[in-house]
Amino acid sequence: MDLKLFLFLVSTTCLPLIIIYIFAPWDIPYIQYFFLCLIFVFRIVFFQEKEYKKKLRIIGKESLRIKLGRIPSESQVSVFINKKLEQRNLSFVIAVVVIFGLTIGFEKL
């Protein structure tokens, strides 16, 4: 899991949802869907895969060079990029699950 991304998603979606559930004087219907849509907007707009792969290729080559003590092969860099993409996707999925869990926990579903 990409911890920085997960903390960003929690601080921009889950924490405001908790604050709304606890302190809002009236019930806002379907507010959880707003935060779910916000996660998907972050996924589409801010975390575009092509640009992210380009950045990861540079970071991955340097990271693997330091770790291995030699220049990594393209397949090793590809594996590194795929693992990072899986971690990023896992962060999004866990944030969505947390929002559903909060909705069920506060009995707002």
N, C-alpha and C positions, 0 to 999 in steps of 0.2 A: 504494500500500500504506500502511496506517495503521501507522506505525512504532512508536508507543507500544503499540498492541495487539499487534503482532507480537512485540515484546520481552517483553511480559507473557506471551504464550503460550509463547514459547521458554523463558523462565525458569521457568515452572510445569510444562511438559511435556517439552520436549526435553532440557534440562539434567539434570533428575532421571533421565530415561531413560538418558542417557549415563553418569551416575554409577553407576546400577544395572548397566549392561552392563560397565563397567570394574571396579568394586570388589565386586560381589556374589560371595561365595564359592561360591554354588550358582546353577544356572540356574533362573530363574523363568519358567515357561512362559506364553506369551501375555501378557506384561507390556505389550507395545506396545499391545494392545487396551484395556488399562486407561487408558493415556494418550490414546488416540484418543477413548474415551468421555468422558474429562475435558474434552477440547476441545469436544465436542458439548454437554456439560453447561454449560460456560461460555457457549457460543453461545445456548443456550435460556434459562438462568436469569439470567445477569448482563447479557447484551446483547440485551434485548428491543427489538424494532424500533419499536414505537409510541412508547415513551418516548424512544428515541434520536432518532427523527424530530422530536419536539417540541423537544428540546434543539438539534438541528441547525438547525431553522427559526430560532431566536433567534440562534444563532451565525452562521448563514449570512447573515441579513439584515445583521447588524453588519459582518461581514467583507466582504461585497459592497459595503456602503455606503462603507466606507473605501477599498476597491479602486477602485470606480467613481467615487466622489465625488458620488454621488447615491443616492436611494432605489431599490433594485433592484425589478424587476417580480417577480411571483409565478412566472413561468416561469423566470427566472434563479435564483431561490431553489430551485425544484424541481430544476433541473439541478445546482445545488450539492449538494443533499441526495442526489440519485442518485449523484453521483460519490463522495461520502463513503461511502455504503452499499456501492458497488462496491469501494472501497479496503478497507473493513472485511471484506467477504466474501473478498477476495483474501488478506488476512492469515490468515484461518482456513484457507483452502485451502493456502497455502504452509506453514503449520505442520503440517498433515496430511501433506503431501508430505515434509517434513523428517523426520517420525517414520518414515514408510515407508523413506526413504533411510537413516536410521540403522539400522533393523532389517535392511535388506539389507546395509549396510556392515559390521555386526557379525555377519553371517551367522546371525541368529536367526529368520529367517522359515521 
